[in-house]
Structure formats: C-alpha cells, structure tokens
Amino acid sequence: VGIDSIIAEAKVAKMTFYKHFKSKDLLIERVLNERVVILKQDILDFISTRSTALAKLRAIFDWHQIWYKSNDFHGCMFIKAMGEYPESNSNMRTAARNYKQWLTSLISELIANILGKKNSDLPPVILAILDGLTINCSLFPETTEDRVKQSWLHVHSLIKSKKTTKASA
C-alpha cells in the first residue's frame, strides 16, 4: 500500500501524516507494536473465562477460529511484515518476534500446568500449527472450522501422548 493511499484513507493532510510519522516504515512499526498490545489483551481476556490449563489452551484455538471468521481477518500482520522486512534487525521483525515469543511463552506456561513440568518441544510446534492455520484459513476460509478442529485434535493427542509417556516413566 502506498503512502498516498494511507493518507487518503485516513483523511489527513500529507504534512499532518509526516508530522506524526517520519516514514511509512515508522507507521508500520507503530501499527505492529499496537497490534501486539491489543492481541495480548484480547487473548488473555478470552482465555480467562476457562478454568483449566487445557481449556485455556483450547481457547487459544477457539480465539483464532473466531478471528479467522471475522470480517477484518486478512492474515497475520506479523507474518506479512516479516516477508516485507527480511532484515533480521528490523523493528518490524522485532515486533513480530515479540508477539510470537509471548504467545509461545503463554502456551509453554499452559503446557507446564497440564503436564506438571516444563516441556520445550510442544510450544513451538503448537505455534507453528497456529501460524500454519492462519495462512491456511486465509486461503481456504470455507474450511476454517474443520481445520481448526482437526488441528486441535492433533495438539490434544500430542499432549495426551506426553502425559502417557510421563506416567509410564
């Protein structure tokens, strides 16, 4: 999207835009950082209504399904920003990394509560599943519910197998 389109959509003068944002990159950086704050709070609020760690983990999948089916779902800003800004030290990649690390950390905490111990294998796998779902559901919106359900069933199966392994050890 060009800066002129952004300015026209925002209905502000070019001078006003550049007074607040010295460049389009700074605008994108600000949007991504704001998105981190909004997503964190939204997900925490959504899962807070569930009583167990397993139910909270499932709620993360439910939250994603609701997002995928919303009118304002156009894929993940963080995944898109990483494609647009491939430099590993860019502020956009930092914002994306911060959000993904936070979500992995939340998942890790829930997994530790479910299994009774920390598990470093599952959280990044679950994040990869969620990221894959995000891309997949943006391409095939008509299959969203089934894809989220199947993904959750696989995650739940992985958790059960870790519990079984722990119990037999």
Secondary structure as UniProt FT lines:
FT   HELIX           3..10
FT   HELIX           14..20
FT   HELIX           24..47
FT   TURN            48..49
FT   HELIX           53..69
FT   TURN            71..72
FT   HELIX           77..84
FT   TURN            88..89
FT   HELIX           91..115
FT   HELIX           122..139
FT   HELIX           141..143
FT   HELIX           144..168
//
